């Protein structure tokens, strides 16, 4: 069920981008929220209203905590998401989420909106 939901969301996000719709900041935050809740929510508490609890026990750092770190910036997050985290040297590292550029932009917009 979870894989089908993820596939559905990724498909419709790709279709929206293919239509050439220019997403505004509010749209990026909204789309990033949905994407994070479904994809990142497998391991993190990405949003208080995410549909399912993380399957990782204990869960990875919640997004609300990550965004409060002193070194957290949009550039830091972009670099973190686009680099490999799991490998022979770190078998328990974060898996590659395989996000395309516009999805990374959306997740960044969502996470930046969580900063207080």
C-alpha atoms as a printed R data frame, in Angstrom:
    type eleno elety resid chain resno      x      y       z
1   ATOM     1    CA   UNK     A     1  0.000  0.000   0.000
2   ATOM     2    CA   UNK     A     2  2.768  2.439   0.958
3   ATOM     3    CA   UNK     A     3  4.701  1.776  -2.268
4   ATOM     4    CA   UNK     A     4  1.556  2.287  -4.343
5   ATOM     5    CA   UNK     A     5  0.895  5.603  -2.576
6   ATOM     6    CA   UNK     A     6  4.472  6.757  -3.132
7   ATOM     7    CA   UNK     A     7  4.284  5.797  -6.802
8   ATOM     8    CA   UNK     A     8  1.003  7.655  -7.204
9   ATOM     9    CA   UNK     A     9  2.344 10.866  -5.644
10  ATOM    10    CA   UNK     A    10  5.608 10.785  -7.601
11  ATOM    11    CA   UNK     A    11  3.703 10.134 -10.836
12  ATOM    12    CA   UNK     A    12  1.353 13.098 -10.365
13  ATOM    13    CA   UNK     A    13  4.186 15.388  -9.326
14  ATOM    14    CA   UNK     A    14  6.008 14.443 -12.524
15  ATOM    15    CA   UNK     A    15  2.887 15.014 -14.609
16  ATOM    16    CA   UNK     A    16  2.468 18.482 -13.074
17  ATOM    17    CA   UNK     A    17  6.058 19.365 -13.930
18  ATOM    18    CA   UNK     A    18  5.656 17.998 -17.439
19  ATOM    19    CA   UNK     A    19  2.730 20.357 -18.024
20  ATOM    20    CA   UNK     A    20  5.133 23.195 -17.372
21  ATOM    21    CA   UNK     A    21  3.287 24.683 -14.447
22  ATOM    22    CA   UNK     A    22  5.365 27.234 -12.593
23  ATOM    23    CA   UNK     A    23  5.072 26.438  -8.886
24  ATOM    24    CA   UNK     A    24  5.081 29.392  -6.546
25  ATOM    25    CA   UNK     A    25  6.583 29.331  -3.081
26  ATOM    26    CA   UNK     A    26  3.294 28.345  -1.429
27  ATOM    27    CA   UNK     A    27  2.844 25.591  -4.011
28  ATOM    28    CA   UNK     A    28  6.404 24.370  -3.406
29  ATOM    29    CA   UNK     A    29  5.802 24.252   0.352
30  ATOM    30    CA   UNK     A    30  2.548 22.341  -0.116
31  ATOM    31    CA   UNK     A    31  4.068 19.857  -2.567
32  ATOM    32    CA   UNK     A    32  7.180 19.486  -0.412
33  ATOM    33    CA   UNK     A    33  4.992 18.765   2.609
34  ATOM    34    CA   UNK     A    34  3.167 15.997   0.746
35  ATOM    35    CA   UNK     A    35  6.362 14.526  -0.659
36  ATOM    36    CA   UNK     A    36  8.164 14.611   2.701
37  ATOM    37    CA   UNK     A    37  5.222 13.085   4.566
38  ATOM    38    CA   UNK     A    38  5.095 10.142   2.179
39  ATOM    39    CA   UNK     A    39  8.727  9.516   1.238
40  ATOM    40    CA   UNK     A    40 10.683 10.845   4.222
41  ATOM    41    CA   UNK     A    41  7.995  9.758   6.666
42  ATOM    42    CA   UNK     A    42  9.166  6.168   6.363
43  ATOM    43    CA   UNK     A    43 12.085  7.017   8.648
44  ATOM    44    CA   UNK     A    44 11.459 10.559   9.976
45  ATOM    45    CA   UNK     A    45  8.571 12.362  11.549
46  ATOM    46    CA   UNK     A    46  8.463 14.685   8.563
47  ATOM    47    CA   UNK     A    47  5.103 16.272   9.304
48  ATOM    48    CA   UNK     A    48  2.740 16.106  12.267
49  ATOM    49    CA   UNK     A    49 -0.044 15.009   9.927
50  ATOM    50    CA   UNK     A    50  1.856 12.369   7.949
51  ATOM    51    CA   UNK     A    51 -0.404  9.428   7.123
52  ATOM    52    CA   UNK     A    52  1.765  6.699   8.692
53  ATOM    53    CA   UNK     A    53  4.228  6.545  11.552
54  ATOM    54    CA   UNK     A    54  7.890  5.940  10.658
55  ATOM    55    CA   UNK     A    55  8.809  2.290  10.236
56  ATOM    56    CA   UNK     A    56 12.344  2.941  11.476
57  ATOM    57    CA   UNK     A    57 12.601  2.213  15.188
58  ATOM    58    CA   UNK     A    58 13.717  4.460  16.687
59  ATOM    59    CA   UNK     A    59 12.845  7.030  14.021
60  ATOM    60    CA   UNK     A    60 15.496  9.232  12.427
61  ATOM    61    CA   UNK     A    61 15.663 12.864  13.569
62  ATOM    62    CA   UNK     A    62 12.320 14.644  13.184
63  ATOM    63    CA   UNK     A    63 12.243 17.439  10.611
64  ATOM    64    CA   UNK     A    64 11.212 19.909  13.329
65  ATOM    65    CA   UNK     A    65 14.578 19.247  15.030
66  ATOM    66    CA   UNK     A    66 16.671 19.141  11.847
67  ATOM    67    CA   UNK     A    67 15.542 22.592  10.719
68  ATOM    68    CA   UNK     A    68 16.585 24.144  14.042
69  ATOM    69    CA   UNK     A    69 20.238 23.108  13.678
70  ATOM    70    CA   UNK     A    70 22.664 25.998  13.363
71  ATOM    71    CA   UNK     A    71 24.190 24.616  10.161
72  ATOM    72    CA   UNK     A    72 20.802 24.056   8.464
73  ATOM    73    CA   UNK     A    73 20.436 26.044   5.245
74  ATOM    74    CA   UNK     A    74 18.828 25.381   1.880
75  ATOM    75    CA   UNK     A    75 22.282 24.740   0.387
76  ATOM    76    CA   UNK     A    76 23.199 22.333   3.193
77  ATOM    77    CA   UNK     A    77 19.955 20.393   2.667
78  ATOM    78    CA   UNK     A    78 20.395 20.285  -1.119
79  ATOM    79    CA   UNK     A    79 23.907 18.900  -0.666
80  ATOM    80    CA   UNK     A    80 22.789 16.406   1.976
81  ATOM    81    CA   UNK     A    81 19.916 15.037  -0.097
82  ATOM    82    CA   UNK     A    82 21.995 14.748  -3.272
83  ATOM    83    CA   UNK     A    83 24.980 12.927  -1.785
84  ATOM    84    CA   UNK     A    84 25.196  9.232  -1.066
85  ATOM    85    CA   UNK     A    85 24.635  8.352   2.568
86  ATOM    86    CA   UNK     A    86 24.526  4.567   2.511
87  ATOM    87    CA   UNK     A    87 27.397  2.403   1.397
88  ATOM    88    CA   UNK     A    88 29.870 -0.195   2.546
89  ATOM    89    CA   UNK     A    89 31.483  2.362   4.833
90  ATOM    90    CA   UNK     A    90 28.117  3.356   6.358
91  ATOM    91    CA   UNK     A    91 25.557  0.567   5.903
92  ATOM    92    CA   UNK     A    92 23.006  2.253   8.187
93  ATOM    93    CA   UNK     A    93 23.165  5.619   6.413
94  ATOM    94    CA   UNK     A    94 20.173  7.337   4.893
95  ATOM    95    CA   UNK     A    95 19.066  5.729   1.619
96  ATOM    96    CA   UNK     A    96 19.116  7.819  -1.524
97  ATOM    97    CA   UNK     A    97 15.611  9.276  -1.963
98  ATOM    98    CA   UNK     A    98 16.149  9.634  -5.755
99  ATOM    99    CA   UNK     A    99 14.539 13.057  -5.936
100 ATOM   100    CA   UNK     A   100 14.742 15.161  -9.079
101 ATOM   101    CA   UNK     A   101 15.617 18.868  -8.903
102 ATOM   102    CA   UNK     A   102 12.091 20.239  -8.643
103 ATOM   103    CA   UNK     A   103 11.268 17.749  -5.860
104 ATOM   104    CA   UNK     A   104 14.395 18.757  -3.941
105 ATOM   105    CA   UNK     A   105 13.298 22.384  -4.330
106 ATOM   106    CA   UNK     A   106  9.871 21.496  -2.934
107 ATOM   107    CA   UNK     A   107 11.241 19.587   0.067
108 ATOM   108    CA   UNK     A   108 13.641 22.472   0.783
109 ATOM   109    CA   UNK     A   109 10.753 24.966   0.614
110 ATOM   110    CA   UNK     A   110  8.738 22.825   3.023
111 ATOM   111    CA   UNK     A   111 11.607 22.346   5.473
112 ATOM   112    CA   UNK     A   112 12.521 26.050   5.384
113 ATOM   113    CA   UNK     A   113  8.899 26.829   6.240
114 ATOM   114    CA   UNK     A   114  9.295 24.802   9.454
115 ATOM   115    CA   UNK     A   115 12.030 27.074  10.824
116 ATOM   116    CA   UNK     A   116 11.025 29.150  13.811
